[in-house]
Amino acid sequence: TGNLLKHIKVRHGDIDQGFAEADFVVEREYHTPTTEHAFLEPECAIGVPEGYLDHDKLTVYVGSQIPYQDRNQLAQALAMPEERIRVIGTLIGGGFGGKEDIAGQIHVALLANVTQRPVKMLYTRQESLIFHPKRHATIIRIKTGAKRDGRLTAVQAELYGDGGAYASLSDKVMTRATTHATGPYNVPNAKIDCYVMYTNNVPSGAFRGFGVTQSAFAVEQNMDILAEMLAIDPLEFRLINAQKVGVTTATGQLLRESVGLIETIGDVKRDMQAQHNGSGFQWTWREGRKAYAWGIACSYKNTGLGGGAPDKSEAEVEAFEDGSVEVRSAAADMGQGIAHVVAQCTAEEMHIPYERVRALLCDTDLTPNGGPTTASRQTFMTGNAARIAASALREAITQSAAEMLDVPPDQIRYEEGLLRYNGSSVELGDVVSWMKAHGLQPRARHEYWAPPTQPLGSGGDMHFAFSYATQAALVEVDLDTGEVHVHKVMSSTDIGRAINPLMLQGQIEGGIVMALGNCLTEAFIIENGVPWTTLLARYKMPSIKHAPEIVSRLVEDRAAEGPYGAKGVGEIPSINTTPAICNAIYRATGVRIYSLPVDQDALLRAIKRGEAEIHTAWKDVQ
């Protein structure tokens, strides 16, 4: 009622019994701000009318995360059949969820139709800042109970999310915040309520982490507070409660495989200890007026849409007479490298060098629907579609080669683009030529459907896979100025299988640096419903000089359904950096951070006054 957009509930076990069994209970309130994606380039779209030069359809060029959905929305807005509309997705320098909503596509299409001329709409940075949906500001009240031996007994939480003036993806984002509000832990009793509210503020929508970033800030600090009360090492406390195969989550999902959290904790523990060069590990120490401390946090994040939503991706693979292969899918590449992933999957299945494979992405006339680039899903979904399509094409080529050469198919093997048999060989391109001459198409297409999931409240599998991560941050706090400097981040991430390790590490490092801003500087300020952050100069982001040394490890606890065991990694690296830093700040100074971003002036005042907590962020005192 009123301005309530959605009330989201999680119920698990008996919450009253859970707290009755607890020897220690921690109850705290945390605040997170509205934040901005700050992608490299602002939104842009170009509309070209049907019949203009060589355009036989109304064509829209756009940097979008969901090309086929754009086409569908254009068709509805213009009352045109989808077959008369073409959307060509351009390469994007970053989206992070901020380019899922309509941002000019419909405008340029309407104007192009009316004027019968090409129309370009490019947002200025100021227009972009004011217009597109942001990360949800939240208030999170969370109560956590544990036994004296360290086992968690219950989590109760109440979340409030600022959805802004329009719904966008608020329901889905805050559902993830709610379902992940017990953290990656075995919690036998849980009661979580989330209230997503309409307000007069800028709309909120998808943002890397998709609500889990906000939950983790609260969950992981409560975990550290409890560990201190119990006098248990924070790493050991997390190991005691870590999810593992056989655990049931707060949503009722039984974890059957690919739960690598314990391994990530072990990696980070070893790397933290190795930083002390045999001198003996210390959580905190002083050097003059500089206080140093380690902080730790864990996280998990679903791969794919989940929650009962149909989730599919299509890919097409075609071989050519020159021996090359093309893989096609309308999966948006925002810099995360999906083009390389599908090319690698294709090369692996076709047994040909990677250099012979090219990827064509994001053209609704030429590429099948890869689904949205969101929810850390593309490697899993489109990687699988490409893998299976390539495998089917290889089988078809093998059968054709067997007929062409008059040998049994099982005697043919692939090697670097050659098909070998009985000591002889034939080029892949020659087999393709033979197929075409005999009316056969050297092409295969596959529509991959994710394993089924169930809606929240059903008690079934809400997601088909989770990635896990642990991070430790080494923080320096200047006790004379309150300045916080993050020196090092130790990271370990369970990604199932690393298909492209270099790009994967880039995702992890980028997520960590992005999270530095979320923790220490970034807030999109709104005053009485009016944005104050209308210039990028008013939005404080970390630069390369703030980037810490990052030691990143990979855990490959494979998912049976993933391509070669892979799971998603796009979001999880940015989720637990913030609470790791805040836990380190507390250990260095004795001051607990309850609001983001960290107000370093308030931190200094608290240090000087001997206060144990701060509840205001710098955005609150402008």
VEXDREN-2710 file (C-alpha; in Angstrom, 1 decimal):
% VEXDREN-2710
k/r/px/py/pz
1/THR/0.0/0.0/0.0
2/GLY/1.1/3.6/-0.3
3/ASN/4.5/3.8/-1.9
4/LEU/5.4/0.2/-1.3
5/LEU/6.6/-1.4/-4.5
6/LYS/7.2/-4.9/-3.1
7/HIS/7.4/-6.8/0.2
8/ILE/9.9/-9.7/-0.2
9/LYS/10.1/-12.5/2.3
10/VAL/12.4/-15.3/3.2
11/ARG/11.4/-17.8/5.9
12/HIS/13.6/-20.7/7.0
13/GLY/13.4/-22.8/10.2
14/ASP/12.1/-21.4/13.5
15/ILE/13.5/-17.9/14.1
16/ASP/12.4/-17.7/17.7
17/GLN/14.0/-21.1/18.5
18/GLY/17.1/-20.0/16.7
19/PHE/17.6/-17.0/18.9
20/ALA/16.7/-18.9/22.0
21/GLU/19.6/-21.3/21.2
22/ALA/22.0/-18.4/20.7
23/ASP/24.6/-17.6/23.4
24/PHE/25.5/-14.3/21.7
25/VAL/23.4/-12.0/19.6
26/VAL/24.4/-9.0/17.5
27/GLU/21.9/-6.5/16.2
28/ARG/23.0/-3.5/14.1
29/GLU/21.7/-1.1/11.5
30/TYR/23.6/-0.3/8.3
31/HIS/23.1/2.3/5.6
32/THR/24.3/2.3/1.9
33/PRO/24.0/5.2/-0.5
34/THR/22.8/5.6/-4.1
35/THR/25.7/5.1/-6.4
36/GLU/26.5/5.7/-10.1
37/HIS/27.8/3.2/-12.6
38/ALA/30.2/5.7/-14.2
39/PHE/30.8/3.6/-17.3
40/LEU/33.4/4.9/-19.8
41/GLU/31.0/6.4/-22.4
42/PRO/27.5/7.8/-21.9
43/GLU/24.5/6.4/-23.7
44/CYS/24.2/6.7/-27.4
45/ALA/21.8/5.4/-30.1
46/ILE/21.5/5.9/-33.9
47/GLY/18.3/5.3/-35.8
48/VAL/18.2/4.8/-39.5
49/PRO/14.8/4.6/-41.3
50/GLU/13.7/1.7/-43.5
51/GLY/14.7/2.3/-47.1
52/TYR/17.6/4.7/-46.3
53/LEU/20.5/3.7/-48.5
54/ASP/21.1/0.0/-48.0
55/HIS/18.9/-0.3/-44.9
56/ASP/16.0/-2.5/-45.7
57/LYS/14.6/-2.3/-42.1
58/LEU/14.3/0.3/-39.5
59/THR/17.8/-0.1/-37.9
60/VAL/18.9/1.0/-34.5
61/TYR/22.6/1.0/-33.5
62/VAL/23.0/1.1/-29.7
63/GLY/25.4/0.2/-26.9
64/SER/23.0/-2.1/-25.0
65/GLN/23.1/-5.1/-22.7
66/ILE/20.0/-6.7/-24.2
67/PRO/19.6/-6.3/-28.1
68/TYR/16.7/-8.6/-28.6
69/GLN/14.7/-7.0/-25.7
70/ASP/15.4/-3.6/-27.3
71/ARG/13.9/-4.9/-30.6
72/ASN/10.9/-6.2/-28.7
73/GLN/10.3/-2.9/-26.9
74/LEU/10.9/-0.9/-30.2
75/ALA/8.2/-3.0/-31.9
76/GLN/5.7/-2.4/-29.1
77/ALA/6.4/1.4/-29.0
78/LEU/6.2/1.8/-32.8
79/ALA/3.4/-0.7/-33.3
80/MET/5.6/-2.5/-35.9
81/PRO/6.3/-6.2/-36.3
82/GLU/9.7/-7.2/-35.0
83/GLU/10.7/-8.5/-38.4
84/ARG/10.8/-4.9/-39.7
85/ILE/13.3/-3.8/-37.0
86/ARG/17.0/-4.5/-36.8
87/VAL/19.0/-3.8/-33.7
88/ILE/22.8/-3.8/-34.0
89/GLY/24.6/-3.7/-30.7
90/THR/27.9/-1.9/-30.6
91/LEU/30.9/-2.6/-28.4
92/ILE/30.5/-1.0/-25.0
93/GLY/33.2/0.3/-22.7
94/GLY/31.3/-0.7/-19.6
95/GLY/27.7/-1.2/-18.5
96/PHE/27.7/-2.7/-15.0
97/GLY/23.8/-2.9/-15.2
98/GLY/23.4/0.7/-16.2
99/LYS/22.6/0.0/-19.8
100/GLU/19.8/-2.5/-19.3
101/ASP/17.1/0.2/-19.4
102/ILE/15.9/2.0/-22.5
103/ALA/18.2/5.0/-23.2
104/GLY/17.4/6.6/-26.5
105/GLN/16.6/3.5/-28.6
106/ILE/12.9/4.4/-28.9
107/HIS/13.5/8.1/-29.4
108/VAL/15.8/7.7/-32.4
109/ALA/13.6/5.1/-34.0
110/LEU/10.5/7.4/-33.7
111/LEU/12.4/10.4/-35.1
112/ALA/14.0/8.4/-37.9
113/ASN/10.6/7.1/-38.9
114/VAL/9.1/10.6/-38.9
115/THR/12.0/12.5/-40.6
116/GLN/13.1/9.6/-42.9
117/ARG/16.7/10.6/-42.0
118/PRO/19.2/9.0/-39.7
119/VAL/19.0/10.4/-36.1
120/LYS/21.7/10.2/-33.5
121/MET/21.0/10.7/-29.8
122/LEU/24.1/11.0/-27.6
123/TYR/23.7/11.9/-23.9
124/THR/26.1/14.3/-22.3
125/ARG/27.6/13.0/-19.1
126/GLN/25.4/15.4/-17.2
127/GLU/22.3/14.0/-18.8
128/SER/23.4/10.5/-18.2
129/LEU/24.0/11.1/-14.6
130/ILE/20.6/12.6/-14.1
131/PHE/18.7/10.0/-16.1
132/HIS/19.8/6.4/-15.8
133/PRO/18.9/4.1/-12.9
134/LYS/21.4/3.9/-10.0
135/ARG/22.3/1.4/-7.3
136/HIS/19.6/1.2/-4.6
137/ALA/20.2/3.1/-1.4
138/THR/19.4/0.8/1.5
139/ILE/18.8/0.6/5.2
140/ILE/19.6/-2.8/6.6
141/ARG/18.7/-3.9/10.2
142/ILE/20.3/-7.3/10.8
143/LYS/20.3/-9.5/13.9
144/THR/22.7/-12.5/14.1
145/GLY/22.9/-15.2/16.7
146/ALA/25.6/-17.8/17.4
147/LYS/26.4/-20.5/20.0
148/ARG/29.4/-20.3/22.2
149/ASP/31.2/-22.8/19.9
150/GLY/30.8/-20.4/16.9
151/ARG/27.9/-22.1/15.1
152/LEU/25.3/-19.6/13.8
153/THR/21.8/-20.2/15.0
154/ALA/19.7/-17.5/13.4
155/VAL/19.6/-14.4/11.2
156/GLN/16.8/-11.9/11.2
157/ALA/17.0/-8.9/8.9
158/GLU/14.8/-6.0/7.7
159/LEU/15.9/-4.3/4.5
160/TYR/14.5/-1.1/3.0
161/GLY/15.4/-0.2/-0.6
162/ASP/14.9/3.1/-2.3
163/GLY/13.4/2.2/-5.7
164/GLY/13.1/5.8/-6.9
165/ALA/10.3/7.1/-9.1
166/TYR/9.9/4.0/-11.4
167/ALA/10.0/0.3/-10.8
168/SER/12.8/-0.6/-13.3
169/LEU/14.4/-3.8/-11.8
170/SER/13.8/-3.0/-8.1
171/ASP/11.8/-6.1/-7.4
172/LYS/14.5/-8.4/-8.8
173/VAL/17.5/-6.5/-7.4
174/MET/16.1/-6.4/-3.8
175/THR/15.0/-10.0/-4.1
176/ARG/18.7/-10.9/-4.5
177/ALA/19.6/-8.6/-1.6
178/THR/17.0/-10.5/0.5
179/THR/17.9/-14.0/-0.5
180/HIS/21.6/-13.4/0.1
181/ALA/21.1/-11.7/3.4
182/THR/22.4/-14.6/5.5
183/GLY/25.7/-14.6/3.6
184/PRO/27.4/-17.7/2.3
185/TYR/26.9/-19.5/5.6
186/ASN/24.9/-22.4/7.0
187/VAL/22.1/-20.6/8.9
188/PRO/19.4/-23.0/10.2
189/ASN/16.9/-20.3/11.0
190/ALA/16.2/-17.1/9.1
191/LYS/13.5/-14.5/8.8
192/ILE/14.2/-11.8/6.2
193/ASP/11.8/-9.0/5.2
194/CYS/12.6/-6.5/2.5
195/TYR/10.5/-3.5/1.6
196/VAL/11.2/-1.8/-1.7
197/MET/9.7/1.7/-1.8
198/TYR/8.7/4.1/-4.5
199/THR/10.2/7.6/-3.8
200/ASN/10.7/10.9/-5.6
201/ASN/14.3/10.1/-6.2
202/VAL/16.2/9.0/-9.3
203/PRO/15.0/5.4/-10.2
204/SER/17.2/2.6/-9.0
205/GLY/17.9/-0.5/-11.1
206/ALA/20.6/-3.1/-11.9
207/PHE/24.1/-2.5/-10.7
208/ARG/27.0/-5.0/-10.5
209/GLY/26.3/-7.2/-7.5
210/PHE/22.5/-6.8/-8.0
211/GLY/21.6/-6.0/-4.3
212/VAL/24.1/-8.5/-2.8
213/THR/26.7/-5.8/-2.5
214/GLN/24.4/-4.0/0.0
215/SER/23.6/-7.1/2.0
216/ALA/27.2/-8.2/2.3
217/PHE/28.2/-4.9/3.8
218/ALA/25.9/-5.7/6.8
219/VAL/26.3/-9.5/6.9
220/GLU/30.1/-9.5/7.0
221/GLN/30.4/-6.8/9.6
222/ASN/28.0/-8.6/11.9
223/MET/30.1/-11.7/11.4
224/ASP/33.2/-9.9/12.6
225/ILE/31.4/-8.4/15.6
226/LEU/30.2/-11.9/16.6
227/ALA/33.7/-13.4/16.1
228/GLU/35.1/-10.8/18.4
229/MET/32.4/-11.4/21.1
230/LEU/33.1/-15.1/20.9
231/ALA/36.9/-14.6/20.9
232/ILE/37.2/-16.7/17.8
233/ASP/39.5/-15.8/14.9
234/PRO/37.3/-14.3/12.1
235/LEU/38.7/-16.7/9.5
236/GLU/38.0/-19.7/11.8
237/PHE/34.5/-18.3/12.5
238/ARG/33.7/-18.3/8.8
239/LEU/35.2/-21.7/8.3
240/ILE/32.9/-23.1/11.1
241/ASN/29.8/-21.7/9.3
242/ALA/30.8/-21.9/5.6
243/GLN/28.4/-23.3/3.1
244/LYS/29.5/-26.7/1.8
245/VAL/27.9/-29.5/-0.2
246/GLY/24.9/-30.8/1.7
247/VAL/24.0/-27.4/3.3
248/THR/20.5/-26.0/2.7
249/THR/20.3/-22.3/2.0
250/ALA/17.9/-19.9/3.7
251/THR/15.7/-20.1/0.6
252/GLY/15.5/-23.9/0.9
253/GLN/18.0/-24.9/-1.8
254/LEU/20.1/-27.9/-1.2
255/LEU/23.7/-27.3/-2.3
256/ARG/24.7/-30.5/-4.2
257/GLU/28.0/-29.4/-5.9
258/SER/30.5/-26.7/-6.7
259/VAL/30.7/-25.0/-3.3
260/GLY/34.3/-23.8/-3.1
261/LEU/34.0/-21.3/-0.2
262/ILE/36.2/-23.2/2.3
263/GLU/39.0/-23.4/-0.3
264/THR/38.8/-19.6/-1.0
265/ILE/39.2/-19.0/2.8
266/GLY/42.2/-21.2/2.9
267/ASP/43.8/-19.4/0.0
268/VAL/43.4/-16.0/1.5
269/LYS/44.6/-17.2/4.9
270/ARG/47.9/-18.5/3.4
271/ASP/48.4/-15.3/1.3
272/MET/47.8/-13.1/4.3
273/GLN/50.3/-15.1/6.4
274/ALA/52.9/-15.0/3.5
275/GLN/52.9/-11.2/3.5
276/HIS/54.6/-11.2/6.9
277/ASN/57.8/-12.9/5.7
278/GLY/58.0/-15.5/8.5
279/SER/57.8/-12.8/11.2
280/GLY/54.5/-14.1/12.5
281/PHE/51.1/-13.1/11.3
282/GLN/49.4/-10.1/13.0
283/TRP/45.9/-8.8/12.4
284/THR/46.9/-5.3/13.4
285/TRP/50.0/-3.3/14.3
286/ARG/51.2/0.3/14.6
287/GLU/54.1/2.2/13.0
288/GLY/54.2/5.7/14.5
289/ARG/50.9/7.4/13.9
290/LYS/49.9/4.9/11.2
291/ALA/47.7/2.0/12.2
292/TYR/47.6/-1.1/10.0
293/ALA/45.2/-4.0/10.0
294/TRP/43.7/-6.8/8.0
295/GLY/40.0/-7.2/7.4
296/ILE/38.3/-10.2/5.9
297/ALA/34.9/-10.8/4.2
298/CYS/33.3/-13.6/2.2
299/SER/30.5/-13.6/-0.4
300/TYR/28.5/-15.6/-2.8
301/LYS/26.5/-14.7/-5.9
302/ASN/24.1/-16.6/-8.1
303/THR/24.9/-17.3/-11.8
304/GLY/22.0/-16.7/-14.1
305/LEU/18.5/-15.3/-13.8
306/GLY/17.1/-17.9/-11.4
307/GLY/13.9/-17.6/-9.4
308/GLY/11.9/-19.6/-12.0
309/ALA/12.6/-17.1/-14.8
310/PRO/13.1/-18.9/-18.2
311/ASP/16.8/-18.5/-19.0
312/LYS/18.1/-19.4/-22.5
313/SER/20.8/-18.5/-24.9
314/GLU/21.3/-19.3/-28.6
315/ALA/24.5/-19.6/-30.7
316/GLU/25.2/-20.5/-34.2
317/VAL/28.5/-21.9/-35.6
318/GLU/29.5/-22.0/-39.3
319/ALA/32.6/-23.4/-41.0
320/PHE/34.0/-21.9/-44.2
321/GLU/36.0/-23.1/-47.2
322/ASP/39.1/-21.3/-46.1
323/GLY/39.1/-23.4/-42.9
324/SER/37.9/-20.6/-40.6
325/VAL/34.9/-20.8/-38.3
326/GLU/32.5/-18.1/-37.2
327/VAL/30.4/-18.2/-34.0
328/ARG/27.4/-15.9/-33.7
329/SER/25.3/-14.8/-30.8
330/ALA/23.6/-11.6/-29.7
331/ALA/25.4/-11.6/-26.4
332/ALA/26.6/-8.1/-25.6
333/ASP/30.3/-7.6/-24.9
334/MET/30.8/-4.8/-22.4
335/GLY/34.5/-5.4/-22.1
336/GLN/34.1/-8.6/-20.1
337/GLY/35.2/-10.6/-23.1
338/ILE/32.3/-12.8/-24.1
339/ALA/33.6/-12.8/-27.7
340/HIS/36.7/-14.5/-26.6
341/VAL/34.9/-17.0/-24.4
342/VAL/32.6/-18.2/-27.2
343/ALA/35.5/-18.3/-29.7
344/GLN/37.5/-20.4/-27.2
345/CYS/34.6/-22.8/-26.6
346/THR/34.1/-23.1/-30.4
347/ALA/37.8/-23.8/-31.0
348/GLU/37.9/-26.4/-28.2
349/GLU/35.0/-28.3/-29.6
350/MET/36.1/-28.0/-33.3
351/HIS/39.7/-29.0/-32.4
352/ILE/41.0/-26.0/-34.4
353/PRO/43.4/-23.2/-33.5
354/TYR/41.8/-20.3/-31.7
355/GLU/43.1/-17.9/-34.3
356/ARG/40.8/-19.5/-36.9
357/VAL/37.7/-18.6/-35.0
358/ARG/35.9/-15.2/-35.2
359/ALA/32.9/-14.1/-33.2
360/LEU/30.0/-12.1/-34.5
361/LEU/27.9/-10.5/-31.8
362/CYS/24.7/-8.5/-31.3
363/ASP/22.9/-8.1/-34.6
364/THR/19.3/-9.3/-34.5
365/ASP/19.4/-10.0/-38.2
366/LEU/22.6/-12.1/-38.2
367/THR/23.0/-13.5/-34.7
368/PRO/20.6/-15.6/-32.6
369/ASN/19.4/-14.4/-29.2
370/GLY/22.1/-14.6/-26.5
371/GLY/19.8/-13.2/-23.9
372/PRO/20.7/-10.4/-21.5
373/THR/24.2/-9.6/-20.5
374/THR/23.4/-9.6/-16.8
375/ALA/23.4/-11.8/-13.7
376/SER/26.9/-13.1/-14.5
377/ARG/25.3/-15.4/-17.0
378/GLN/27.0/-15.1/-20.4
379/THR/29.9/-17.4/-19.9
380/PHE/27.6/-20.1/-18.5
381/MET/24.8/-19.6/-20.9
382/THR/26.2/-18.5/-24.3
383/GLY/29.4/-20.4/-23.6
384/ASN/27.3/-23.6/-23.4
385/ALA/25.3/-22.7/-26.5
386/ALA/28.4/-22.1/-28.5
387/ARG/30.1/-25.3/-27.1
388/ILE/27.1/-27.5/-28.0
389/ALA/26.6/-25.9/-31.4
390/ALA/30.3/-26.4/-32.3
391/SER/30.1/-30.0/-31.1
392/ALA/27.1/-30.6/-33.3
393/LEU/28.9/-29.0/-36.3
394/ARG/32.0/-31.1/-35.7
395/GLU/29.8/-34.3/-35.8
396/ALA/28.2/-33.2/-39.1
397/ILE/31.6/-32.4/-40.6
398/THR/33.0/-35.8/-39.4
399/GLN/30.1/-37.6/-41.0
400/SER/30.6/-35.7/-44.3
401/ALA/34.3/-36.4/-44.2
402/ALA/33.6/-40.1/-43.7
403/GLU/31.4/-40.2/-46.8
404/MET/33.9/-38.1/-48.8
405/LEU/36.8/-40.3/-47.9
406/ASP/34.9/-43.6/-47.6
407/VAL/36.2/-44.3/-44.1
408/PRO/34.4/-45.0/-40.9
409/PRO/33.7/-41.8/-38.9
410/ASP/35.4/-43.2/-35.8
411/GLN/38.7/-43.4/-37.7
412/ILE/38.7/-39.6/-38.3
413/ARG/40.5/-37.4/-35.7
414/TYR/41.0/-33.6/-35.7
415/GLU/44.4/-32.0/-35.3
416/GLU/45.1/-28.2/-35.8
417/GLY/42.4/-27.8/-38.5
418/LEU/43.2/-31.1/-40.3
419/LEU/41.1/-34.2/-40.3
420/ARG/43.4/-37.2/-40.1
421/TYR/42.7/-40.8/-41.1
422/ASN/44.9/-43.8/-41.9
423/GLY/48.1/-41.7/-42.0
424/SER/46.6/-39.2/-44.4
425/SER/44.8/-35.9/-43.8
426/VAL/42.4/-33.5/-45.4
427/GLU/41.8/-29.8/-44.7
428/LEU/38.7/-28.7/-42.9
429/GLY/38.0/-26.3/-45.7
430/ASP/38.0/-29.1/-48.3
431/VAL/35.4/-31.0/-46.3
432/VAL/33.3/-27.8/-46.2
433/SER/33.5/-27.4/-50.0
434/TRP/32.4/-31.0/-50.3
435/MET/29.4/-30.4/-48.1
436/LYS/28.3/-27.4/-50.0
437/ALA/28.7/-29.2/-53.3
438/HIS/26.4/-31.9/-51.9
439/GLY/23.7/-29.5/-50.7
440/LEU/24.8/-29.7/-47.0
441/GLN/25.1/-26.7/-44.8
442/PRO/28.3/-26.5/-42.7
443/ARG/26.4/-24.8/-39.9
444/ALA/24.8/-25.7/-36.6
445/ARG/22.7/-23.8/-34.1
446/HIS/21.8/-24.6/-30.5
447/GLU/19.3/-23.1/-28.1
448/TYR/20.6/-23.8/-24.6
449/TRP/18.2/-23.7/-21.7
450/ALA/19.6/-23.3/-18.1
451/PRO/18.7/-25.9/-15.5
452/PRO/15.3/-25.2/-14.1
453/THR/14.9/-23.0/-11.1
454/GLN/12.0/-22.3/-8.7
455/PRO/10.5/-19.0/-7.5
456/LEU/11.3/-17.7/-4.1
457/GLY/9.1/-19.4/-1.5
458/SER/8.8/-22.7/-3.2
459/GLY/11.7/-24.3/-1.3
460/GLY/13.4/-25.6/-4.4
461/ASP/16.5/-24.6/-6.4
462/MET/16.2/-20.9/-6.7
463/HIS/19.5/-20.8/-8.7
464/PHE/21.4/-23.3/-10.7
465/ALA/24.9/-22.2/-9.6
466/PHE/26.7/-19.9/-7.1
467/SER/30.2/-18.5/-7.2
468/TYR/32.1/-17.9/-4.0
469/ALA/34.8/-15.5/-2.9
470/THR/36.9/-14.5/0.1
471/GLN/38.9/-11.3/0.3
472/ALA/41.3/-9.8/2.8
473/ALA/42.2/-6.1/2.8
474/LEU/45.3/-4.6/4.3
475/VAL/44.4/-1.1/5.4
476/GLU/46.5/1.8/6.7
477/VAL/44.8/4.6/8.7
478/ASP/46.5/7.8/9.5
479/LEU/45.6/8.5/13.1
480/ASP/46.3/12.3/12.6
481/THR/44.2/12.8/9.5
482/GLY/41.7/9.9/9.3
483/GLU/42.9/9.1/5.8
484/VAL/42.4/5.5/4.8
485/HIS/44.7/3.8/2.3
486/VAL/44.2/0.2/1.1
487/HIS/47.6/-1.3/0.5
488/LYS/46.8/-4.8/-0.5
489/VAL/43.9/-7.1/-1.3
490/MET/44.2/-10.9/-1.1
491/SER/41.4/-12.5/-3.2
492/SER/40.3/-16.0/-3.9
493/THR/37.3/-16.8/-6.1
494/ASP/35.6/-20.0/-6.9
495/ILE/34.7/-19.7/-10.5
496/GLY/34.1/-23.3/-11.4
497/ARG/36.6/-23.3/-14.3
498/ALA/38.7/-20.5/-15.8
499/ILE/38.1/-20.5/-19.5
500/ASN/40.2/-17.4/-20.1
501/PRO/42.3/-16.9/-17.0
502/LEU/43.7/-13.5/-18.1
503/MET/40.4/-11.9/-18.8
504/LEU/39.0/-13.5/-15.6
505/GLN/41.7/-12.0/-13.5
506/GLY/40.9/-8.6/-15.2
507/GLN/37.3/-9.0/-14.1
508/ILE/38.4/-9.7/-10.5
509/GLU/40.9/-6.8/-10.3
510/GLY/38.4/-4.4/-11.9
511/GLY/35.7/-5.4/-9.4
512/ILE/38.0/-4.9/-6.5
513/VAL/39.1/-1.4/-7.6
514/MET/35.4/-0.5/-8.3
515/ALA/34.5/-1.6/-4.8
516/LEU/37.1/0.8/-3.3
517/GLY/35.0/3.7/-4.5
518/ASN/31.8/2.0/-3.2
519/CYS/33.5/1.8/0.2
520/LEU/35.5/5.0/0.5
521/THR/34.3/7.8/-1.7
522/GLU/31.3/7.2/-4.0
523/ALA/27.7/8.5/-3.4
524/PHE/25.2/10.0/-5.8
525/ILE/23.7/12.8/-3.7
526/ILE/20.0/13.7/-4.0
527/GLU/18.5/16.6/-2.1
528/ASN/14.7/16.7/-1.8
529/GLY/14.3/14.5/-4.8
530/VAL/16.7/16.7/-6.9
531/PRO/20.1/15.2/-7.9
532/TRP/23.1/17.3/-6.7
533/THR/25.5/15.0/-8.4
534/THR/24.9/16.4/-11.9
535/LEU/28.6/16.6/-12.8
536/LEU/31.2/13.9/-12.8
537/ALA/33.5/16.2/-10.9
538/ARG/31.0/15.9/-8.0
539/TYR/31.3/12.1/-8.0
540/LYS/34.4/10.9/-6.2
541/MET/35.8/7.8/-7.8
542/PRO/39.1/6.0/-7.2
543/SER/41.9/6.4/-9.8
544/ILE/44.8/4.2/-10.7
545/LYS/46.8/5.8/-7.9
546/HIS/44.4/4.3/-5.4
547/ALA/44.6/0.8/-6.8
548/PRO/46.1/-1.6/-4.2
549/GLU/48.4/-4.5/-4.8
550/ILE/46.1/-7.4/-5.6
551/VAL/46.9/-11.1/-5.2
552/SER/44.2/-13.1/-6.8
553/ARG/43.8/-16.9/-6.6
554/LEU/41.3/-19.1/-8.5
555/VAL/39.4/-22.1/-7.1
556/GLU/38.1/-24.4/-9.7
557/ASP/35.2/-26.3/-8.0
558/ARG/33.5/-27.2/-11.2
559/ALA/29.7/-26.9/-11.9
560/ALA/28.5/-30.0/-13.8
561/GLU/26.3/-27.9/-16.1
562/GLY/28.7/-25.1/-16.8
563/PRO/30.8/-25.0/-20.0
564/TYR/33.8/-27.1/-18.9
565/GLY/32.7/-26.5/-15.4
566/ALA/32.6/-22.7/-15.5
567/LYS/30.4/-20.4/-13.4
568/GLY/29.9/-16.6/-13.5
569/VAL/32.4/-14.1/-12.2
570/GLY/31.2/-10.7/-13.5
571/GLU/29.8/-9.5/-10.2
572/ILE/31.2/-11.4/-7.3
573/PRO/34.7/-9.7/-7.1
574/SER/33.1/-6.3/-6.2
575/ILE/30.8/-7.6/-3.4
576/ASN/33.0/-8.3/-0.4
577/THR/35.8/-5.8/-0.8
578/THR/33.8/-3.1/1.0
579/PRO/33.1/-5.1/4.2
580/ALA/36.7/-6.4/4.2
581/ILE/38.0/-2.8/4.2
582/CYS/35.5/-1.7/6.9
583/ASN/36.4/-4.7/9.1
584/ALA/40.1/-3.7/8.7
585/ILE/39.3/-0.1/9.6
586/TYR/37.6/-1.3/12.8
587/ARG/40.6/-3.5/13.7
588/ALA/43.0/-0.6/13.1
589/THR/41.1/2.1/14.9
590/GLY/38.4/0.5/17.1
591/VAL/35.8/2.4/15.1
592/ARG/33.0/0.5/13.4
593/ILE/31.6/1.9/10.1
594/TYR/27.8/1.7/9.8
595/SER/27.3/4.0/6.8
596/LEU/28.9/4.3/3.4
597/PRO/31.0/5.8/2.0
598/VAL/33.4/6.1/4.9
599/ASP/33.5/9.7/6.2
600/GLN/37.2/10.0/7.0
601/ASP/36.6/13.3/8.9
602/ALA/34.0/11.5/11.1
603/LEU/36.5/8.7/11.4
604/LEU/39.1/11.1/12.7
605/ARG/36.7/12.7/15.1
606/ALA/35.8/9.3/16.5
607/ILE/39.4/8.3/16.9
608/LYS/40.2/11.5/18.8
609/ARG/37.1/11.2/21.0
610/GLY/37.5/7.5/21.7
611/GLU/34.2/6.7/20.0
612/ALA/33.5/3.2/18.8
613/GLU/31.3/3.8/15.8
614/ILE/30.2/6.3/13.2
615/HIS/26.7/6.3/11.6
616/THR/27.1/9.2/9.1
617/ALA/28.8/9.1/5.7
618/TRP/30.3/12.2/4.2
619/LYS/27.3/12.5/1.9
620/ASP/25.2/13.1/4.9
621/VAL/27.0/16.3/6.0
622/GLN/27.6/18.2/2.7
END
